[in-house]
């Protein structure tokens, strides 16, 4: 009997030892994995939101570490331009920045004493204003940076004297960017509509002449374009836009003008 107890005790000790050995082996932590250090660069970014027309100050910018592989050539790197923040200070934001967005100089412009609109206007373009109303301005739903068509409606004499005058409507300018409504160059407080009296449009020099001439012929209306077809419309307009010549008689003097369709 004593021998049997001894055998059972020995087996229990051996089993306990094996269990302890296995448990200590499973709890052992694996060797730490090697950490791969990716190359990084410091990029100049917006520290806070920068609105259109805002003058950039040093407090609006900061250096932020980015993985070198994700940095675009248009970003400003600290290794290449350590004094970039000082150089950019005083520039005007042509387009808005959100906090953390890299500062890119094409979105900024140096005013050099010029007014805001002259500073943000792209090279070669003109800012021309035209009168609008809720009826001719899409009910006030046209906002800065929207794209519009300019529509001319005018009356012409009916060849048949017994019939009333004819109303002719045509698109004189297509896919035009709206720079401002009244004196507001940006949307404020997320508003859905702005009831204004004037719209300032971004035009090429020849387009500004067309708008000025068309204004004398009749009533101008702005048709709001969908943001989805802006690029497609630009391609179509460049290839299919036509011009029509109109003779305008005022005070006995005949002048010829060209309307762009």
C-alpha positions as CSV (number, residue, x, y, z in Angstrom):
1,X,0.0,0.0,0.0
2,X,2.8,2.3,0.9
3,X,4.5,1.4,-2.4
4,X,1.4,2.4,-4.4
5,X,1.2,5.7,-2.7
6,X,4.8,6.4,-3.5
7,X,4.3,5.5,-7.1
8,X,1.2,7.9,-7.4
9,X,3.2,10.7,-5.6
10,X,6.1,10.3,-8.0
11,X,3.8,10.4,-11.1
12,X,2.1,13.5,-9.7
13,X,5.5,15.3,-9.2
14,X,6.7,14.4,-12.7
15,X,3.4,15.6,-14.3
16,X,3.5,18.8,-12.3
17,X,7.1,19.5,-13.5
18,X,6.2,18.9,-17.1
19,X,3.1,21.2,-16.8
20,X,5.3,23.9,-15.2
21,X,7.8,23.6,-18.0
22,X,5.2,23.9,-20.7
23,X,3.6,26.8,-19.1
24,X,6.8,28.7,-18.7
25,X,7.6,28.1,-22.4
26,X,4.2,29.4,-23.6
27,X,4.4,32.6,-21.6
28,X,7.8,33.6,-23.0
29,X,7.5,36.8,-25.1
30,X,8.7,36.5,-28.8
31,X,11.7,38.5,-29.6
32,X,10.9,42.1,-30.6
33,X,10.5,42.7,-34.3
34,X,12.9,45.1,-36.0
35,X,11.3,48.6,-36.5
36,X,11.8,50.0,-40.0
37,X,12.4,53.8,-39.9
38,X,10.9,55.5,-43.0
39,X,12.6,58.6,-44.3
40,X,10.7,61.8,-43.4
41,X,10.8,65.5,-44.4
42,X,9.3,68.6,-42.8
43,X,6.5,70.1,-44.9
44,X,5.0,73.6,-44.4
45,X,1.3,73.2,-43.7
46,X,-1.7,75.4,-42.6
47,X,-1.9,75.4,-38.9
48,X,-5.5,76.5,-39.0
49,X,-8.1,77.1,-41.8
50,X,-7.2,79.9,-44.2
51,X,-10.1,81.5,-46.0
52,X,-10.1,83.0,-49.5
53,X,-8.8,86.5,-49.4
54,X,-7.2,86.1,-46.0
55,X,-3.7,87.5,-45.5
56,X,-1.3,84.7,-44.4
57,X,0.6,85.3,-41.1
58,X,3.3,83.2,-39.4
59,X,0.7,82.0,-36.9
60,X,-1.3,80.4,-39.8
61,X,1.6,78.0,-40.7
62,X,3.7,75.3,-39.1
63,X,6.2,72.6,-40.1
64,X,4.9,69.1,-40.0
65,X,6.7,65.8,-40.5
66,X,5.6,63.8,-43.5
67,X,6.8,60.5,-45.0
68,X,9.2,61.4,-47.8
69,X,7.5,59.1,-50.3
70,X,4.2,60.9,-50.0
71,X,5.5,64.5,-50.5
72,X,4.7,66.1,-53.8
73,X,7.1,68.3,-55.6
74,X,4.8,71.3,-55.1
75,X,5.1,71.0,-51.3
76,X,7.5,73.3,-49.5
77,X,10.2,71.4,-47.7
78,X,12.1,72.7,-44.7
79,X,15.4,71.2,-46.0
80,X,15.1,73.3,-49.2
81,X,13.5,76.5,-47.9
82,X,14.0,76.9,-44.2
83,X,12.8,80.5,-44.3
84,X,9.7,79.8,-46.4
85,X,7.2,80.9,-43.7
86,X,8.8,84.4,-43.6
87,X,8.8,84.6,-47.4
88,X,5.1,83.6,-47.6
89,X,3.9,85.9,-44.8
90,X,1.8,88.7,-46.3
91,X,0.5,86.7,-49.2
92,X,-3.2,86.5,-50.0
93,X,-5.0,83.2,-50.2
94,X,-6.4,82.9,-53.7
95,X,-8.0,79.6,-52.7
96,X,-8.9,78.3,-49.2
97,X,-6.7,75.9,-47.1
98,X,-7.9,73.6,-44.4
99,X,-5.9,72.9,-41.3
100,X,-3.1,70.4,-42.0
101,X,-3.1,71.0,-45.8
102,X,0.3,71.6,-47.3
103,X,0.9,75.2,-48.3
104,X,1.3,75.5,-52.1
105,X,2.3,78.7,-53.7
106,X,0.0,78.5,-56.7
107,X,-2.9,78.9,-54.2
108,X,-1.3,82.1,-52.9
109,X,-0.4,85.5,-54.4
110,X,1.6,88.5,-53.4
111,X,-0.7,91.5,-53.4
112,X,2.2,94.1,-53.7
113,X,-0.3,96.9,-52.7
114,X,-3.0,95.8,-55.1
115,X,-6.6,95.4,-54.1
116,X,-8.0,91.9,-53.2
117,X,-9.7,91.3,-56.5
118,X,-6.7,92.3,-58.6
119,X,-4.6,90.0,-56.4
120,X,-6.7,86.9,-56.8
121,X,-7.5,87.4,-60.5
122,X,-5.5,84.9,-62.7
123,X,-3.1,86.4,-65.2
124,X,-4.7,87.4,-68.4
125,X,-8.2,87.5,-67.0
126,X,-10.6,90.4,-66.3
127,X,-13.2,90.9,-63.6
128,X,-16.4,92.3,-65.1
129,X,-19.6,93.0,-63.2
130,X,-23.2,92.7,-64.5
131,X,-26.5,93.5,-62.9
132,X,-28.6,90.6,-61.6
133,X,-31.8,90.1,-59.8
134,X,-33.6,87.1,-58.3
135,X,-35.2,86.5,-61.7
136,X,-32.0,86.8,-63.7
137,X,-29.6,85.3,-61.1
138,X,-31.1,81.8,-60.6
139,X,-33.2,82.9,-57.6
140,X,-30.1,83.8,-55.6
141,X,-28.6,80.3,-55.7
142,X,-25.5,81.4,-57.6
143,X,-22.6,81.7,-55.2
144,X,-18.9,82.7,-55.7
145,X,-16.8,80.1,-57.6
146,X,-20.0,78.6,-59.3
147,X,-20.0,78.3,-63.1
148,X,-22.7,80.0,-65.2
149,X,-23.9,80.6,-68.7
150,X,-24.7,84.2,-69.7
151,X,-28.0,84.4,-71.6
152,X,-29.0,87.4,-73.7
153,X,-32.8,88.0,-74.3
154,X,-33.6,90.8,-76.8
155,X,-36.5,92.0,-78.9
156,X,-36.2,92.3,-82.7
157,X,-38.7,93.7,-85.2
158,X,-41.0,91.2,-86.8
159,X,-40.7,91.2,-90.6
160,X,-44.5,91.2,-90.6
161,X,-45.7,94.6,-89.3
162,X,-49.0,93.1,-88.3
163,X,-47.3,90.7,-85.9
164,X,-45.7,91.6,-82.5
165,X,-41.9,91.9,-82.1
166,X,-39.9,88.7,-81.7
167,X,-38.0,87.7,-78.6
168,X,-34.6,86.1,-79.4
169,X,-32.7,84.3,-76.6
170,X,-29.1,83.0,-77.0
171,X,-26.1,82.0,-74.9
172,X,-23.5,84.6,-75.4
173,X,-20.9,83.2,-72.9
174,X,-20.7,79.7,-71.5
175,X,-19.0,78.1,-68.5
176,X,-18.0,81.4,-66.8
177,X,-16.7,81.5,-63.2
178,X,-18.4,83.8,-60.8
179,X,-15.8,85.7,-58.7
180,X,-18.2,87.5,-56.4
181,X,-21.8,88.3,-55.6
182,X,-22.0,92.0,-54.8
183,X,-18.8,92.5,-52.8
184,X,-18.7,89.0,-51.3
185,X,-16.0,86.8,-52.9
186,X,-16.8,83.7,-50.9
187,X,-19.7,81.8,-49.4
188,X,-20.4,82.9,-45.8
189,X,-21.6,80.7,-42.9
190,X,-22.6,77.9,-45.3
191,X,-25.5,79.9,-46.8
192,X,-27.5,78.3,-49.6
193,X,-28.3,81.5,-51.5
194,X,-27.3,85.1,-51.8
195,X,-29.7,87.7,-53.1
196,X,-27.4,90.3,-54.7
197,X,-27.6,93.1,-57.3
198,X,-24.3,92.5,-59.1
199,X,-22.3,89.5,-60.1
200,X,-18.6,89.8,-60.9
201,X,-17.5,87.3,-63.6
202,X,-14.0,86.1,-64.6
203,X,-13.6,86.7,-68.3
204,X,-11.0,86.8,-71.0
205,X,-10.4,90.2,-72.6
206,X,-12.5,89.3,-75.7
207,X,-15.3,87.9,-73.5
208,X,-15.5,91.1,-71.5
209,X,-16.2,93.0,-74.8
210,X,-18.9,90.5,-75.7
211,X,-20.5,91.0,-72.3
212,X,-20.4,94.8,-72.5
213,X,-21.9,94.8,-76.0
214,X,-24.6,92.2,-75.1
215,X,-25.6,94.3,-72.1
216,X,-26.7,97.1,-74.5
217,X,-28.8,94.9,-76.6
218,X,-31.2,93.4,-74.1
219,X,-31.6,91.6,-70.7
220,X,-28.8,89.4,-69.4
221,X,-29.5,86.3,-67.2
222,X,-27.2,83.9,-65.5
223,X,-27.9,80.2,-65.8
224,X,-26.2,78.1,-63.0
225,X,-24.3,75.1,-64.3
226,X,-23.9,71.7,-62.6
227,X,-20.5,71.1,-61.1
228,X,-20.5,67.7,-62.7
229,X,-20.2,68.9,-66.3
230,X,-17.8,71.8,-65.9
231,X,-14.9,70.1,-67.6
232,X,-17.0,68.5,-70.3
233,X,-18.6,71.8,-71.2
234,X,-15.3,73.5,-71.4
235,X,-14.2,71.0,-74.1
236,X,-17.4,71.3,-76.0
237,X,-17.4,75.1,-75.9
238,X,-13.8,75.4,-77.1
239,X,-14.6,73.4,-80.2
240,X,-18.2,74.3,-81.0
241,X,-18.5,78.0,-80.0
242,X,-19.6,80.2,-82.9
243,X,-19.9,83.9,-83.5
244,X,-22.7,85.8,-85.1
245,X,-22.5,89.4,-86.4
246,X,-25.2,91.9,-85.6
247,X,-25.6,95.4,-86.9
248,X,-26.7,97.9,-84.2
249,X,-28.2,101.2,-85.3
250,X,-28.1,104.0,-82.8
251,X,-28.8,107.7,-83.6
252,X,-28.5,106.9,-87.3
253,X,-25.1,105.3,-86.9
254,X,-24.6,101.6,-87.8
255,X,-22.1,99.6,-85.8
256,X,-21.2,96.0,-86.2
257,X,-20.7,93.8,-83.2
258,X,-19.9,90.1,-82.7
259,X,-21.9,87.9,-80.3
260,X,-20.3,84.7,-79.1
261,X,-22.6,81.7,-79.0
